[in-house]
Amino acid sequence: MINIPQVKLGIVAVSRDCFPITLSEQRRKAVVKSCAEKEISVIELNTIIENENDMLKALAEAKEAGINSLVIYLGNFGPEGPLTQMAQRFDGPVMFVSAAEESTACLADERGDAYCGMLNASYSAGLRNIRPHIPEYPVGTPTEVATMIGEFVPVVRTILGLKGLKIFSFGPRPQDFVACNAPIKALFDLGVEIMENSELDLYDLYLEAAGHKDIPAIIASMEAELGDNNPYPDLLPKLAQYEAALLDFHKANLGASTFGVFANKCWPSFEKFFGFVPCFVNARLAERGIPVACEVDIYGALSEYMITCATNLPATLLDINNSVPTDMVEANAEVMGNYTAKDLFMGFHCGNTASSCMKNSQLRFQKIMHSLMEPGKAPDITRGTLEGQIKPGEVTLFRLQSTADTKLRAYVAQGDILDIDPQSFGSIAVFAIPEMQRFYRHVLIQKRYPHHAGVAFANVGKTMYQVLNLLGVTDIDYNQPATERYPNEIPCMFLN
């Protein structure tokens, strides 16, 4: 992955001055040791914060170490003023966590009372209008705290990615896909930049890339990726030219941003002028951490990038597309598990999913566009999809979307991709989401979400929920089984 941030996490201990400072120091060292045992990289700050001067010293130490995210560890009760000042002044995501009492023996003289101190720390954070990450149960042994820190890392990576992100769009949204609307005010509220361009700009970039020095290497890479599943070798030079053009544009136009993604118009005029569909190139860029959302879906690109950061894996954008026929359900009863037919749907797109996420894949043509643009002819300008069955396994659907009046809302839905042959075309699979019937009607339809979903090939629902809370998004639907679901209205384990 070339387009996501590297996390450099630090840990600083705090101590209220009427408690032994050695208690916080010993407990911090124990946490760092547990992190090392779990192969979680964390930089230990030597300063222990008891007062404002210590806070300034710790802040300088963190800056010198190049830390971009911070764990504030209550080794004892902790001074809520200086510790929340540290969180307020630190430029990056911050987590509050506290120490559990180790044994009965410590209760007489070395009790830390961090269980109590966390309440004051949370209250003080609210007074300062800051939003630290607080785990579901933020009090633990060194091993438990290390686990919490490990779970914080993908949250950090996603937040840092957003802080440095620019979205490049090319073309207006197609007339019949106004559902993928993109009010840009909410992007700026998140700290995300956007650079909107025309289809002519994209075509000009493509033409300028003719004869690009990287084209032969890109063709060779495409041939190696496709292997025997390459019925159109004559198409690869065009696709390679397009890939070279996008990568050059990405590099040249980041400006003050660090990371960039695309949301590009890909039909209907694209095929006539470029002479191919761009799906395979979109899939290849997603493999490198540069999602390219279809149909100028700007918030789709944002959602894809967020789950790319969370998982450190390629993401894709799929239509929540079609129901699963009864005969297919009945023929695959052995792979259904506890899912019912109403939990199923097919996720589909033309051919934009990275080959590493596919059970099988082949360079193909876009069947729907072919019937519209080349009826009765051999495929030509509609070639360029990467089609096949998407791999079975855990999956998370995610979308962060602005409403027309620039209010952010999001959904997170966890489930599985089932190993069922979809017997259809495109990048496609049978998805199973617990209570999908309810989720489809009362979230997707009721809250007027568009048809595109960001797809993470991992179970990262909890991570995305935590990210949204840190971003201040309050309208969240998190579709977990009822026994595990976090309450949407009052997510009590997070600081709001």
PADO-905419 format. One record per residue (C-alpha): residue in one letter; x, z, y. Coordinates in steps of 0.05 Angstrom, whole numbers, padded with zeros to 5 digits, always signed. Layout:
% residues N
aXZY/...
This chain:
% residues 496
m+00000+00000+00000/i+00031-00023+00065/n-00025-00006+00114/i-00040+00068+00105/p-00007+00130+00135/q+00044+00174+00101/v+00024+00248+00102/k+00076+00298+00126/l+00043+00365+00116/g+00067+00431+00143/i+00046+00503+00130/v+00050+00560+00180/a+00033+00632+00166/v-00001+00679+00215/s-00001+00755+00218/r-00039+00805+00260/d+00013+00852+00290/c-00017+00915+00261/f-00007+00886+00190/p+00061+00878+00156/i+00090+00811+00176/t+00128+00811+00110/l+00062+00806+00073/s+00047+00738+00106/e+00118+00715+00094/q+00118+00733+00020/r+00050+00702+00009/r+00069+00638+00046/k+00131+00630+00003/a+00089+00640-00059/v+00041+00584-00037/v+00099+00537-00022/k+00127+00551-00092/s+00059+00536-00123/c+00056+00471-00084/a+00124+00451-00110/e+00101+00465-00181/k+00041+00419-00170/e+00086+00366-00137/i+00050+00374-00070/s+00099+00361-00013/v+00094+00413+00042/i+00143+00433+00097/e+00149+00508+00107/l+00153+00531+00179/n+00195+00593+00188/t+00158+00619+00249/i+00102+00668+00234/i+00049+00669+00289/e+00032+00739+00315/n+00023+00720+00389/e+00021+00662+00438/n+00096+00659+00445/d+00102+00652+00369/m+00049+00598+00372/l+00091+00557+00421/k+00153+00567+00379/a+00116+00545+00316/l+00088+00484+00352/a+00158+00463+00373/e+00183+00474+00302/a+00127+00430+00275/k+00142+00375+00325/e+00216+00376+00309/a+00201+00370+00235/g+00156+00309+00247/i+00095+00343+00216/n+00030+00304+00225/s-00017+00353+00190/l-00019+00428+00184/v-00042+00485+00140/i-00053+00549+00179/y-00048+00604+00127/l-00076+00673+00138/g-00028+00715+00097/n-00064+00775+00127/f-00121+00784+00176/g-00085+00741+00228/p-00092+00737+00304/e-00152+00691+00315/g-00132+00673+00387/p-00061+00646+00375/l-00079+00615+00308/t-00136+00574+00338/q-00092+00557+00398/m-00043+00528+00347/a-00099+00486+00316/q-00122+00464+00385/r-00053+00442+00409/f-00028+00411+00344/d-00037+00336+00345/g-00064+00323+00275/p-00113+00348+00222/v-00112+00424+00211/m-00135+00466+00152/f-00151+00541+00153/v-00140+00579+00087/s-00128+00651+00071/a-00096+00697+00019/a-00133+00736-00035/e-00109+00806-00052/e-00062+00801-00112/s-00077+00866-00149/t-00103+00936-00145/a-00033+00961-00131/c-00032+00927-00063/l-00096+00958-00037/a-00067+01024-00014/d-00011+01000+00032/e-00008+00923+00030/r-00080+00900+00036/g-00083+00837+00078/d-00157+00832+00096/a-00151+00756+00104/y-00221+00750+00074/c-00245+00784+00138/g-00196+00748+00183/m-00223+00680+00163/l-00290+00698+00194/n-00258+00712+00262/a-00215+00649+00257/s-00277+00607+00245/y-00314+00640+00302/s-00255+00630+00350/a-00249+00556+00329/g-00322+00548+00349/l-00308+00578+00417/r-00252+00529+00428/n-00294+00471+00403/i-00244+00451+00349/r-00260+00429+00279/p-00209+00451+00227/h-00219+00436+00154/i-00242+00498+00116/p-00248+00491+00040/e-00312+00510+00003/y-00283+00578-00014/p-00222+00586+00031/v-00193+00649+00000/g-00146+00645-00059/t-00085+00662-00099/p-00022+00620-00086/t-00041+00573-00143/e-00112+00566-00117/v-00088+00554-00045/a-00040+00501-00070/t-00098+00465-00103/m-00137+00468-00038/i-00077+00439-00001/g-00072+00383-00052/e-00146+00366-00040/f-00132+00366+00035/v-00079+00311+00030/p-00128+00251+00020/v-00171+00280+00076/v-00110+00281+00121/r-00090+00210+00102/t-00159+00184+00120/i-00162+00220+00187/l-00092+00196+00206/g-00111+00126+00186/l-00171+00125+00232/k-00129+00152+00290/g-00083+00091+00285/l-00133+00038+00265/k-00150-00029+00298/i-00205-00074+00270/f-00195-00149+00280/s-00260-00189+00277/f-00267-00264+00276/g-00333-00297+00294/p-00403-00272+00309/r-00444-00243+00253/p-00486-00295+00216/q-00557-00300+00243/d-00589-00277+00178/f-00543-00217+00172/v-00559-00178+00235/a-00563-00116+00191/c-00487-00112+00195/n-00493-00094+00269/a-00433-00062+00301/p-00442-00022+00366/i-00370-00012+00388/k-00379+00052+00428/a-00380+00094+00365/l-00315+00062+00342/f-00281+00085+00406/d-00311+00154+00396/l-00274+00156+00329/g-00209+00133+00362/v-00213+00064+00329/e-00194+00002+00369/i-00228-00065+00360/m-00205-00135+00378/e-00260-00187+00374/n-00241-00261+00366/s-00277-00327+00355/e-00279-00372+00294/l-00240-00423+00334/d-00185-00371+00343/l-00182-00363+00267/y-00182-00438+00255/d-00126-00447+00306/l-00085-00393+00272/y-00095-00428+00206/l-00073-00496+00233/e-00012-00464+00266/a+00009-00436+00199/a+00019-00505+00168/g+00088-00508+00138/h+00097-00432+00145/k+00162-00409+00112/d+00124-00358+00069/i+00076-00407+00037/p+00119-00423-00025/a+00129-00349-00040/i+00054-00335-00031/i+00037-00393-00078/a+00084-00365-00130/s+00053-00296-00123/m-00017-00326-00130/e+00004-00365-00193/a+00033-00302-00224/e-00030-00262-00208/l-00077-00315-00236/g-00037-00335-00297/d-00079-00379-00341/n-00142-00364-00300/n-00125-00417-00248/p-00167-00480-00255/y-00151-00502-00184/p-00076-00503-00173/d-00085-00556-00119/l-00123-00505-00077/l-00067-00453-00074/p-00028-00484-00016/k-00089-00479+00029/l-00103-00408+00009/a-00030-00389+00019/q-00030-00420+00088/y-00091-00378+00106/e-00059-00314+00078/a+00004-00327+00118/a-00037-00337+00181/l-00075-00271+00173/l-00012-00231+00157/d+00024-00259+00218/f-00035-00244+00262/h-00040-00173+00234/k+00033-00160+00249/a+00032-00190+00319/n-00031-00158+00345/l-00029-00084+00324/g-00004-00067+00394/a-00010+00008+00405/s-00044+00016+00337/t-00008+00028+00271/f-00057+00000+00220/g-00104-00059+00221/v-00162-00088+00180/f-00205-00150+00186/a-00279-00167+00190/n-00283-00243+00185/k-00339-00294+00186/c-00334-00332+00121/w-00394-00379+00120/p-00428-00427+00131/s-00383-00467+00178/f-00318-00437+00150/e-00320-00480+00087/k-00331-00546+00126/f-00270-00536+00170/f-00222-00496+00127/g-00239-00531+00062/f-00245-00469+00018/v-00277-00400+00014/p-00230-00343+00032/c-00250-00293-00022/f-00186-00294-00063/v-00143-00283-00002/n-00189-00226+00020/a-00180-00194-00049/r-00104-00201-00045/l-00101-00168+00023/a-00145-00111-00001/e-00094-00100-00057/r-00042-00086-00002/g-00086-00038+00037/i-00113-00089+00087/p-00187-00096+00073/v-00221-00160+00098/a-00295-00147+00104/c-00342-00206+00092/e-00393-00233+00142/v-00361-00198+00203/d-00383-00130+00176/i-00342-00087+00223/y-00368-00020+00197/g-00359-00047+00127/a-00285-00058+00142/l-00281+00012+00171/s-00313+00042+00109/e-00267+00002+00062/y-00206+00026+00100/m-00228+00099+00098/i-00236+00099+00023/t-00170+00060+00015/c-00136+00117+00052/a-00173+00170+00011/t-00156+00139-00057/n-00090+00103-00043/l-00123+00046-00082/p-00154-00020-00063/a-00227-00017-00042/t-00279-00071-00040/l-00344-00088-00004/l-00404-00105-00048/d-00477-00120-00038/i-00524-00069-00068/n-00551-00131-00099/n-00600-00136-00156/s-00636-00096-00209/v-00614-00094-00281/p-00662-00129-00330/t-00697-00087-00381/d-00670-00127-00440/m-00598-00115-00415/v-00612-00040-00410/e-00641-00038-00480/a-00583-00078-00509/n-00532-00030-00480/a-00564+00037-00496/e-00499+00063-00526/v-00463+00060-00458/m-00520+00089-00416/g-00504+00162-00428/n-00553+00204-00388/y-00569+00148-00340/t-00638+00116-00338/a-00656+00045-00319/k-00677+00068-00250/d-00606+00094-00238/l-00577+00024-00246/f-00565-00035-00201/m-00514-00092-00198/g-00461-00091-00144/f-00440-00162-00126/h-00401-00204-00078/c-00375-00275-00079/g-00305-00258-00104/n-00269-00210-00057/t-00249-00154-00105/a-00175-00144-00121/s-00155-00168-00190/s-00127-00099-00208/c-00198-00073-00202/m-00227-00127-00248/k-00236-00125-00323/n-00227-00200-00323/s-00221-00250-00266/q-00213-00324-00253/l-00207-00369-00192/r-00276-00400-00185/f-00324-00432-00135/q-00381-00398-00097/k-00443-00418-00136/i-00495-00405-00081/m-00455-00441-00027/h-00441-00498-00074/s-00515-00510-00085/l-00525-00510-00009/m-00463-00549+00014/e-00444-00594-00045/p-00508-00606-00085/g-00496-00650-00145/k-00421-00656-00131/a-00359-00626-00163/p-00338-00562-00126/d-00288-00574-00070/i-00298-00537-00004/t-00333-00480-00040/r-00274-00463-00084/g-00233-00399-00074/t-00271-00340-00103/l-00242-00290-00152/e-00297-00279-00202/g-00307-00233-00262/q-00331-00166-00286/i-00307-00106-00246/k-00273-00052-00288/p-00315+00005-00315/g-00300+00076-00292/e-00315+00127-00238/v-00339+00099-00172/t-00359+00123-00103/l-00403+00084-00055/f-00390+00100+00018/r-00412+00074+00085/l-00402+00100+00156/q-00448+00063+00203/s-00468+00067+00276/t-00541+00062+00293/a-00563+00015+00349/d-00561+00075+00397/t-00489+00091+00375/k-00503+00152+00332/l-00459+00156+00270/r-00490+00166+00202/a-00461+00160+00132/y-00477+00162+00058/v-00434+00181-00001/a-00458+00167-00072/q-00418+00181-00136/g-00429+00152-00204/d-00400+00103-00254/i-00389+00029-00266/l-00415+00017-00336/d-00380-00028-00387/i-00438-00077-00391/d-00428-00152-00385/p-00467-00171-00322/q-00476-00243-00349/s-00475-00269-00278/f-00427-00297-00226/g-00383-00269-00171/s-00346-00203-00170/i-00399-00162-00204/a-00414-00101-00246/v-00470-00055-00269/f-00469+00009-00227/a-00501+00075-00247/i-00515+00127-00193/p-00552+00192-00209/e-00620+00190-00176/m-00608+00120-00149/q-00683+00109-00145/r-00689+00166-00095/f-00625+00147-00059/y-00647+00074-00053/r-00715+00090-00023/h-00703+00153+00018/v-00633+00140+00043/l-00615+00066+00042/i-00684+00040+00060/q-00710+00099+00099/k-00648+00103+00143/r-00642+00028+00149/y-00572+00018+00120/p-00547-00054+00111/h-00537-00084+00042/h-00461-00077+00042/a-00429-00015+00010/g-00356+00005+00011/v-00334+00016-00061/a-00279+00065-00082/f-00255+00060-00153/a-00250+00136-00160/n-00291+00198-00152/v-00278+00216-00079/g-00347+00239-00056/k-00323+00308-00038/t-00263+00280+00001/m-00306+00232+00041/y-00356+00288+00056/q-00300+00331+00082/v-00273+00274+00125/l-00341+00263+00156/n-00348+00336+00173/l-00280+00336+00208/l-00302+00274+00247/g-00365+00311+00270/v-00414+00266+00233/t-00475+00308+00219/d-00523+00256+00191/i-00494+00252+00120/d-00529+00239+00055/y-00486+00260-00004/n-00518+00238-00069/q-00494+00286-00123/p-00534+00315-00181/a-00583+00367-00154/t-00545+00424-00186/e-00481+00405-00148/r-00507+00375-00084/y-00483+00403-00018/p-00540+00416+00031/n-00544+00359+00081/e-00574+00399+00138/i-00527+00459+00136/p-00462+00444+00099/c-00445+00518+00097/m-00376+00510+00067/f-00351+00471+00126/l-00343+00491+00199/n-00394+00454+00242/
